[in-house]
Amino acid sequence: MKANPTILPGLLIGIASLAACSERSATTAPAADAVGLSPAGFIGDRPYTWSLKCSGDLASQASWSWTTGGVTITGTEMSVFCSSALSGSGTRPAAADGFSACVNYTCQTWTFDAATGFKTHWKGSFTGGFDFQDPKCDIFSRNNPASCYLTPTATLTVDS
């Protein structure tokens, strides 16, 4: 049997085109480590947990938010009061590269790589208020003992 000279060149071009398309698909497919190239674009938002352990004579207060470039990310603000312990969870935005927290009016900010986890403990206390229940505490005296003043203490723990 003799090959038709007009079909053979067309057949070879078709095979070459098919091979080229197959090769192109293999090399342009997303790499398995694409997440490492652009984590914020692929990882997305992260869950986080928080806990606030409180003690002392008054209720404690804590507030926090996630930041990007030092600016609060709208919608991430939290504020809680407690006298014993509270805990909860939330969502850390993918763009967050910082965290800001105040515990009993003692404030701190942190920065971190948005592609990594973040964990912190922040403790705050203040002396405020006066123990009106204690008869030895005189609100008008300058010589009241330290025990006459109320001091709440709290520790905020965040893990994302």
Z-matrix of the N, CA and C atoms (Angstrom, degrees):
N
C 1 1.428
C 2 1.510 1 107.54
N 3 1.293 2 116.30 1 141.30
C 4 1.448 3 122.66 2 -175.35
C 5 1.531 4 108.23 3 -111.23
N 6 1.349 5 118.28 4 135.29
C 7 1.452 6 122.58 5 -179.98
C 8 1.520 7 110.50 6 -74.85
N 9 1.318 8 114.49 7 141.21
C 10 1.462 9 120.28 8 178.18
C 11 1.525 10 108.20 9 -75.41
N 12 1.359 11 119.13 10 120.18
C 13 1.458 12 121.27 11 -176.31
C 14 1.526 13 113.36 12 -66.13
N 15 1.297 14 121.13 13 -17.76
C 16 1.458 15 121.21 14 -179.34
C 17 1.532 16 112.04 15 -87.41
N 18 1.313 17 118.31 16 -22.79
C 19 1.473 18 122.12 17 -179.08
C 20 1.523 19 111.08 18 -85.90
N 21 1.310 20 118.26 19 -36.66
C 22 1.455 21 122.79 20 -175.00
C 23 1.525 22 113.09 21 -58.80
N 24 1.324 23 121.40 22 -48.63
C 25 1.472 24 119.36 23 178.61
C 26 1.530 25 112.41 24 -62.00
N 27 1.309 26 118.03 25 -38.80
C 28 1.467 27 120.99 26 178.62
C 29 1.512 28 111.78 27 -65.77
N 30 1.333 29 115.20 28 -38.15
C 31 1.461 30 120.38 29 178.27
C 32 1.523 31 110.90 30 -65.18
N 33 1.335 32 116.69 31 -42.57
C 34 1.470 33 120.57 32 178.77
C 35 1.531 34 111.73 33 -64.79
N 36 1.306 35 117.00 34 -39.62
C 37 1.481 36 120.47 35 177.68
C 38 1.525 37 109.59 36 -64.62
N 39 1.316 38 118.19 37 -40.98
C 40 1.469 39 121.90 38 178.70
C 41 1.515 40 111.77 39 -63.00
N 42 1.338 41 116.93 40 -42.44
C 43 1.468 42 121.05 41 179.30
C 44 1.526 43 110.07 42 -65.61
N 45 1.328 44 117.15 43 -42.64
C 46 1.467 45 121.12 44 179.53
C 47 1.523 46 110.89 45 -63.92
N 48 1.331 47 116.58 46 -40.74
C 49 1.474 48 120.23 47 179.06
C 50 1.528 49 111.05 48 -64.75
N 51 1.300 50 116.13 49 -43.12
C 52 1.464 51 120.71 50 178.83
C 53 1.522 52 110.91 51 -62.32
N 54 1.333 53 116.62 52 -43.15
C 55 1.463 54 120.62 53 178.56
C 56 1.525 55 110.87 54 -64.20
N 57 1.322 56 116.93 55 -40.00
C 58 1.473 57 120.55 56 179.90
C 59 1.519 58 110.89 57 -65.07
N 60 1.338 59 116.95 58 -40.81
C 61 1.470 60 119.97 59 178.64
C 62 1.521 61 110.70 60 -65.59
N 63 1.314 62 116.28 61 -41.45
C 64 1.455 63 119.91 62 179.37
C 65 1.512 64 110.39 63 -62.72
N 66 1.298 65 118.06 64 -43.96
C 67 1.461 66 122.13 65 179.37
C 68 1.522 67 110.54 66 -63.22
N 69 1.331 68 115.95 67 -44.13
C 70 1.458 69 119.50 68 -177.75
C 71 1.525 70 110.02 69 -62.01
N 72 1.304 71 118.63 70 -41.16
C 73 1.460 72 121.33 71 179.10
C 74 1.517 73 110.90 72 -61.97
N 75 1.308 74 116.81 73 -40.15
C 76 1.460 75 119.95 74 -177.24
C 77 1.521 76 111.22 75 -68.48
N 78 1.324 77 117.62 76 -36.70
C 79 1.464 78 118.87 77 -176.19
C 80 1.519 79 112.91 78 -85.56
N 81 1.329 80 118.96 79 -19.93
C 82 1.456 81 119.41 80 -179.02
C 83 1.520 82 112.85 81 -98.44
N 84 1.305 83 117.82 82 -0.83
C 85 1.466 84 120.18 83 177.58
C 86 1.516 85 109.32 84 -66.97
N 87 1.349 86 118.60 85 148.65
C 88 1.463 87 120.94 86 -179.88
C 89 1.523 88 111.23 87 -59.73
N 90 1.317 89 115.08 88 137.98
C 91 1.460 90 120.30 89 178.25
C 92 1.520 91 109.54 90 -73.31
N 93 1.307 92 117.12 91 152.02
C 94 1.461 93 122.12 92 -179.36
C 95 1.520 94 111.61 93 -64.66
N 96 1.337 95 117.15 94 -27.04
C 97 1.461 96 119.38 95 -178.37
C 98 1.522 97 111.75 96 -99.10
N 99 1.313 98 118.51 97 26.27
C 100 1.459 99 121.43 98 179.20
C 101 1.521 100 111.48 99 -61.55
N 102 1.323 101 118.25 100 -28.77
C 103 1.461 102 121.00 101 178.25
C 104 1.522 103 110.30 102 -59.85
N 105 1.304 104 117.48 103 -37.04
C 106 1.457 105 120.85 104 178.84
C 107 1.507 106 112.76 105 -67.41
N 108 1.321 107 117.96 106 -23.64
C 109 1.452 108 120.80 107 -178.93
C 110 1.522 109 112.20 108 -78.53
N 111 1.308 110 118.30 109 -35.81
C 112 1.455 111 121.97 110 -177.63
C 113 1.520 112 109.58 111 -146.03
N 114 1.333 113 117.83 112 75.48
C 115 1.456 114 120.72 113 -172.79
C 116 1.519 115 114.29 114 -59.88
N 117 1.319 116 118.50 115 -41.05
C 118 1.456 117 119.57 116 -176.17
C 119 1.523 118 110.69 117 -64.21
N 120 1.314 119 117.66 118 -32.50
C 121 1.442 120 120.97 119 -178.96
C 122 1.514 121 113.33 120 -75.57
N 123 1.307 122 118.62 121 -23.23
C 124 1.454 123 121.14 122 -176.00
C 125 1.525 124 113.00 123 -110.23
N 126 1.313 125 118.33 124 -35.64
C 127 1.457 126 121.14 125 -175.10
C 128 1.520 127 110.91 126 -74.01
N 129 1.303 128 117.96 127 -43.65
C 130 1.452 129 122.05 128 179.32
C 131 1.523 130 112.06 129 76.96
N 132 1.314 131 114.76 130 -163.52
C 133 1.454 132 120.76 131 -178.74
C 134 1.518 133 110.16 132 -65.67
N 135 1.338 134 114.83 133 153.97
C 136 1.469 135 121.02 134 179.74
C 137 1.529 136 109.39 135 -121.75
N 138 1.296 137 117.23 136 145.85
C 139 1.467 138 118.55 137 172.22
C 140 1.529 139 109.38 138 -76.07
N 141 1.311 140 116.43 139 154.86
C 142 1.462 141 120.29 140 172.44
C 143 1.519 142 109.00 141 -142.63
N 144 1.325 143 115.00 142 156.99
C 145 1.457 144 120.97 143 176.03
C 146 1.519 145 108.68 144 -117.51
N 147 1.310 146 115.79 145 153.38
C 148 1.449 147 120.67 146 176.53
C 149 1.527 148 109.05 147 -140.17
N 150 1.322 149 114.70 148 152.75
C 151 1.464 150 120.09 149 172.93
C 152 1.516 151 107.93 150 -144.15
N 153 1.302 152 115.17 151 148.95
C 154 1.461 153 121.71 152 178.75
C 155 1.522 154 106.79 153 -131.84
N 156 1.320 155 116.02 154 117.41
C 157 1.466 156 121.99 155 178.38
C 158 1.528 157 107.38 156 -106.38
N 159 1.321 158 115.71 157 122.64
C 160 1.457 159 121.75 158 -173.48
C 161 1.524 160 111.13 159 -120.11
N 162 1.318 161 114.68 160 146.42
C 163 1.467 162 121.00 161 175.86
C 164 1.517 163 108.00 162 -151.95
N 165 1.299 164 115.32 163 170.26
C 166 1.455 165 120.16 164 177.99
C 167 1.506 166 112.23 165 112.47
N 168 1.336 167 114.19 166 -165.43
C 169 1.456 168 121.85 167 -171.51
C 170 1.523 169 114.72 168 -91.75
N 171 1.316 170 117.07 169 -16.48
C 172 1.463 171 122.09 170 -178.68
C 173 1.525 172 109.04 171 -130.21
N 174 1.320 173 116.12 172 166.55
C 175 1.465 174 120.51 173 174.58
C 176 1.525 175 109.03 174 -68.76
N 177 1.315 176 115.33 175 147.90
C 178 1.459 177 121.51 176 177.14
C 179 1.514 178 109.72 177 -102.17
N 180 1.319 179 114.87 178 161.32
C 181 1.454 180 121.58 179 -179.74
C 182 1.514 181 109.55 180 -131.77
N 183 1.328 182 117.17 181 138.92
C 184 1.464 183 121.75 182 175.10
C 185 1.523 184 108.45 183 -138.84
N 186 1.321 185 115.37 184 144.14
C 187 1.461 186 120.91 185 175.19
C 188 1.517 187 107.71 186 -142.04
N 189 1.337 188 116.53 187 148.91
C 190 1.456 189 120.16 188 -179.48
C 191 1.516 190 110.09 189 -156.68
N 192 1.332 191 114.73 190 165.17
C 193 1.460 192 121.26 191 175.05
C 194 1.517 193 108.95 192 -159.04
N 195 1.332 194 115.33 193 157.65
C 196 1.457 195 122.07 194 173.47
C 197 1.518 196 107.61 195 -89.17
N 198 1.317 197 116.86 196 147.41
C 199 1.458 198 121.50 197 -177.75
C 200 1.523 199 110.92 198 -128.74
N 201 1.310 200 114.95 199 160.00
C 202 1.458 201 121.72 200 170.55
C 203 1.518 202 106.92 201 -135.47
N 204 1.312 203 116.57 202 123.74
C 205 1.455 204 120.97 203 -176.52
C 206 1.519 205 113.00 204 60.85
N 207 1.338 206 116.88 205 27.27
C 208 1.456 207 121.34 206 179.56
C 209 1.517 208 115.12 207 85.32
N 210 1.325 209 117.66 208 -0.79
C 211 1.462 210 122.46 209 -178.60
C 212 1.530 211 109.26 210 -108.21
N 213 1.321 212 116.14 211 135.13
C 214 1.465 213 121.07 212 179.64
C 215 1.520 214 111.06 213 -59.87
N 216 1.315 215 116.27 214 134.11
C 217 1.460 216 121.99 215 175.06
C 218 1.529 217 107.10 216 -83.41
N 219 1.303 218 116.50 217 116.48
C 220 1.458 219 122.35 218 -177.14
C 221 1.526 220 111.02 219 -55.01
N 222 1.321 221 114.68 220 134.05
C 223 1.457 222 120.50 221 178.61
C 224 1.517 223 114.14 222 94.22
N 225 1.338 224 117.82 223 -4.61
C 226 1.463 225 119.79 224 -179.54
C 227 1.517 226 112.47 225 -102.42
N 228 1.316 227 118.05 226 1.80
C 229 1.457 228 121.89 227 -177.53
C 230 1.532 229 110.71 228 -71.62
N 231 1.328 230 115.52 229 136.04
C 232 1.467 231 121.94 230 176.46
C 233 1.525 232 108.13 231 -132.90
N 234 1.316 233 116.08 232 147.25
C 235 1.459 234 121.51 233 176.03
C 236 1.524 235 108.26 234 -148.61
N 237 1.334 236 116.74 235 130.00
C 238 1.461 237 121.19 236 -178.45
C 239 1.530 238 110.16 237 -139.60
N 240 1.318 239 115.04 238 155.41
C 241 1.462 240 123.75 239 173.11
C 242 1.519 241 107.09 240 -120.43
N 243 1.338 242 116.33 241 146.23
C 244 1.459 243 117.75 242 176.34
C 245 1.525 244 110.42 243 -155.52
N 246 1.329 245 114.60 244 160.47
C 247 1.457 246 120.34 245 173.73
C 248 1.524 247 110.92 246 -123.75
N 249 1.335 248 117.46 247 -7.77
C 250 1.473 249 120.26 248 175.33
C 251 1.530 250 109.27 249 -133.90
N 252 1.316 251 118.50 250 -88.95
C 253 1.468 252 120.61 251 -179.24
C 254 1.521 253 109.87 252 -148.81
N 255 1.315 254 114.89 253 142.76
C 256 1.459 255 123.09 254 176.21
C 257 1.518 256 108.41 255 -136.75
N 258 1.320 257 116.10 256 156.71
C 259 1.462 258 119.21 257 173.61
C 260 1.521 259 108.37 258 -153.06
N 261 1.330 260 114.91 259 162.43
C 262 1.447 261 119.68 260 179.93
C 263 1.516 262 110.42 261 -172.53
N 264 1.308 263 114.54 262 -168.53
C 265 1.458 264 119.87 263 179.32
C 266 1.515 265 109.21 264 -145.01
N 267 1.317 266 115.11 265 168.31
C 268 1.446 267 120.94 266 179.96
C 269 1.515 268 109.70 267 -163.42
N 270 1.318 269 115.23 268 -165.71
C 271 1.454 270 121.43 269 -178.80
C 272 1.520 271 109.46 270 -122.31
N 273 1.322 272 115.42 271 125.89
C 274 1.459 273 121.72 272 173.98
C 275 1.525 274 107.81 273 -92.02
N 276 1.339 275 118.25 274 119.10
C 277 1.463 276 120.17 275 -179.12
C 278 1.530 277 112.05 276 -62.23
N 279 1.321 278 116.29 277 148.54
C 280 1.462 279 121.39 278 -179.81
C 281 1.523 280 111.53 279 -58.75
N 282 1.319 281 117.69 280 -31.69
C 283 1.466 282 121.45 281 -177.63
C 284 1.528 283 113.12 282 -78.71
N 285 1.326 284 118.36 283 -8.07
C 286 1.465 285 120.86 284 -175.82
C 287 1.525 286 111.08 285 -66.15
N 288 1.327 287 115.39 286 123.03
C 289 1.459 288 121.30 287 174.62
C 290 1.522 289 110.73 288 -124.68
N 291 1.339 290 115.30 289 15.99
C 292 1.450 291 120.28 290 178.85
C 293 1.517 292 111.42 291 -160.14
N 294 1.325 293 114.62 292 166.67
C 295 1.460 294 122.03 293 -178.37
C 296 1.514 295 107.40 294 -144.94
N 297 1.312 296 116.57 295 139.89
C 298 1.456 297 122.18 296 179.52
C 299 1.519 298 108.41 297 -129.98
N 300 1.333 299 117.22 298 133.76
C 301 1.462 300 120.25 299 -178.61
C 302 1.519 301 110.78 300 -144.77
N 303 1.328 302 114.99 301 147.12
C 304 1.461 303 122.69 302 172.18
C 305 1.526 304 107.21 303 -128.58
N 306 1.314 305 116.55 304 130.53
C 307 1.455 306 122.52 305 176.54
C 308 1.527 307 106.61 306 -126.36
N 309 1.323 308 115.38 307 116.80
C 310 1.463 309 120.88 308 -177.02
C 311 1.531 310 111.66 309 49.22
N 312 1.321 311 115.90 310 46.24
C 313 1.467 312 124.64 311 174.91
C 314 1.523 313 114.02 312 69.86
N 315 1.325 314 117.64 313 12.94
C 316 1.462 315 122.43 314 173.33
C 317 1.526 316 105.83 315 -105.93
N 318 1.336 317 116.79 316 115.44
C 319 1.462 318 120.97 317 -169.98
C 320 1.527 319 112.79 318 -113.01
N 321 1.333 320 114.72 319 153.17
C 322 1.467 321 121.63 320 -179.93
C 323 1.529 322 108.15 321 -152.78
N 324 1.345 323 116.33 322 149.63
C 325 1.457 324 121.56 323 171.95
C 326 1.519 325 109.11 324 -125.06
N 327 1.321 326 116.31 325 148.78
C 328 1.456 327 123.01 326 178.78
C 329 1.519 328 108.03 327 -129.87
N 330 1.337 329 116.78 328 151.44
C 331 1.456 330 121.69 329 169.53
C 332 1.528 331 107.57 330 -123.22
N 333 1.324 332 115.83 331 152.31
C 334 1.458 333 120.73 332 -178.54
C 335 1.521 334 108.06 333 -157.72
N 336 1.312 335 116.26 334 169.51
C 337 1.459 336 122.74 335 176.50
C 338 1.529 337 107.68 336 -76.37
N 339 1.321 338 116.86 337 124.78
C 340 1.467 339 121.34 338 -176.85
C 341 1.529 340 112.75 339 -59.57
N 342 1.333 341 117.49 340 -21.73
C 343 1.467 342 120.87 341 -178.10
C 344 1.524 343 112.81 342 -83.86
N 345 1.328 344 117.31 343 -5.49
C 346 1.460 345 120.04 344 -176.61
C 347 1.522 346 111.23 345 -112.00
N 348 1.304 347 115.29 346 169.79
C 349 1.452 348 121.19 347 175.05
C 350 1.530 349 109.77 348 -74.79
N 351 1.306 350 115.18 349 167.05
C 352 1.464 351 121.29 350 179.23
C 353 1.516 352 108.33 351 -142.86
N 354 1.334 353 116.02 352 135.66
C 355 1.455 354 121.09 353 178.33
C 356 1.523 355 108.01 354 -144.35
N 357 1.326 356 116.69 355 138.21
C 358 1.454 357 119.96 356 177.72
C 359 1.527 358 111.01 357 -152.23
N 360 1.317 359 113.99 358 158.79
C 361 1.470 360 123.66 359 170.65
C 362 1.520 361 105.41 360 -126.47
N 363 1.313 362 117.13 361 132.92
C 364 1.453 363 119.78 362 178.78
C 365 1.517 364 108.00 363 -136.75
N 366 1.352 365 115.43 364 125.46
C 367 1.458 366 121.53 365 -175.95
C 368 1.522 367 109.28 366 -113.75
N 369 1.304 368 115.38 367 139.92
C 370 1.457 369 120.13 368 177.48
C 371 1.513 370 111.16 369 -145.91
N 372 1.306 371 115.38 370 145.41
C 373 1.458 372 120.79 371 175.01
C 374 1.524 373 108.24 372 -146.21
N 375 1.294 374 115.53 373 160.53
C 376 1.459 375 119.81 374 174.37
C 377 1.514 376 108.49 375 -150.39
N 378 1.295 377 114.72 376 157.40
C 379 1.449 378 120.27 377 175.85
C 380 1.523 379 106.52 378 -105.00
N 381 1.284 380 115.12 379 115.75
C 382 1.459 381 120.08 380 -178.33
C 383 1.511 382 108.90 381 -157.23
N 384 1.257 383 115.25 382 149.00
C 385 1.449 384 118.91 383 -177.83
C 386 1.519 385 110.40 384 89.85
N 387 1.285 386 115.42 385 164.65
C 388 1.449 387 121.76 386 -175.46
C 389 1.517 388 107.96 387 -135.19
N 390 1.318 389 116.14 388 138.03
C 391 1.456 390 121.65 389 -177.62
C 392 1.529 391 110.16 390 -81.79
N 393 1.316 392 115.15 391 91.20
C 394 1.472 393 120.38 392 -178.90
C 395 1.530 394 111.87 393 -73.86
N 396 1.335 395 117.60 394 -14.01
C 397 1.456 396 121.33 395 -179.03
C 398 1.530 397 112.58 396 -78.84
N 399 1.334 398 116.92 397 -22.89
C 400 1.466 399 121.36 398 -176.96
C 401 1.529 400 109.07 399 -86.03
N 402 1.335 401 118.12 400 118.29
C 403 1.469 402 120.75 401 -176.59
C 404 1.537 403 113.62 402 -65.59
N 405 1.331 404 119.02 403 -23.09
C 406 1.469 405 119.35 404 -179.65
C 407 1.537 406 112.28 405 -81.83
N 408 1.331 407 116.57 406 -5.91
C 409 1.461 408 120.45 407 178.57
C 410 1.518 409 109.02 408 -93.15
N 411 1.304 410 116.44 409 119.42
C 412 1.462 411 122.94 410 -178.92
C 413 1.525 412 108.35 411 -111.92
N 414 1.312 413 116.72 412 114.55
C 415 1.462 414 120.66 413 -176.19
C 416 1.534 415 112.19 414 -60.42
N 417 1.311 416 117.73 415 -24.41
C 418 1.458 417 120.98 416 -177.10
C 419 1.527 418 113.46 417 -91.98
N 420 1.328 419 117.51 418 -6.00
C 421 1.460 420 121.19 419 -178.46
C 422 1.527 421 111.20 420 -90.30
N 423 1.326 422 116.28 421 141.33
C 424 1.470 423 121.11 422 175.37
C 425 1.529 424 110.80 423 -84.70
N 426 1.291 425 118.39 424 -9.55
C 427 1.462 426 122.50 425 -175.15
C 428 1.524 427 113.19 426 -107.23
N 429 1.296 428 117.43 427 31.83
C 430 1.460 429 119.79 428 178.27
C 431 1.525 430 109.67 429 -69.34
N 432 1.336 431 117.07 430 141.02
C 433 1.468 432 119.41 431 176.99
C 434 1.529 433 110.16 432 -69.01
N 435 1.320 434 115.98 433 159.02
C 436 1.463 435 121.44 434 -179.06
C 437 1.527 436 111.66 435 -58.06
N 438 1.325 437 116.82 436 -27.15
C 439 1.459 438 119.90 437 -179.40
C 440 1.528 439 112.33 438 -67.68
N 441 1.315 440 118.49 439 -12.08
C 442 1.458 441 121.33 440 179.03
C 443 1.533 442 112.18 441 -77.23
N 444 1.305 443 117.04 442 -16.69
C 445 1.459 444 120.80 443 -177.72
C 446 1.522 445 109.84 444 -100.99
N 447 1.306 446 116.10 445 140.83
C 448 1.457 447 121.99 446 -177.23
C 449 1.534 448 110.00 447 -90.38
N 450 1.334 449 116.32 448 137.97
C 451 1.463 450 121.21 449 -177.23
C 452 1.521 451 110.36 450 -133.42
N 453 1.324 452 117.34 451 110.94
C 454 1.465 453 120.16 452 171.95
C 455 1.539 454 110.02 453 -89.64
N 456 1.313 455 116.39 454 148.93
C 457 1.463 456 122.95 455 177.68
C 458 1.537 457 107.42 456 -135.24
N 459 1.331 458 115.20 457 141.98
C 460 1.465 459 118.97 458 178.59
C 461 1.526 460 109.60 459 -148.22
N 462 1.324 461 115.63 460 151.15
C 463 1.467 462 122.33 461 175.33
C 464 1.517 463 108.57 462 -126.88
N 465 1.329 464 115.34 463 123.37
C 466 1.452 465 122.71 464 176.93
C 467 1.522 466 108.62 465 -98.16
N 468 1.323 467 117.20 466 130.29
C 469 1.465 468 122.68 467 175.85
C 470 1.531 469 107.48 468 -119.92
N 471 1.333 470 115.91 469 129.02
C 472 1.461 471 122.06 470 178.44
C 473 1.512 472 108.20 471 -127.47
N 474 1.332 473 116.46 472 136.08
C 475 1.467 474 121.27 473 -179.39
C 476 1.530 475 109.37 474 -140.25
N 477 1.330 476 115.29 475 117.44
C 478 1.467 477 118.06 476 178.83
C 479 1.514 478 110.40 477 -129.64
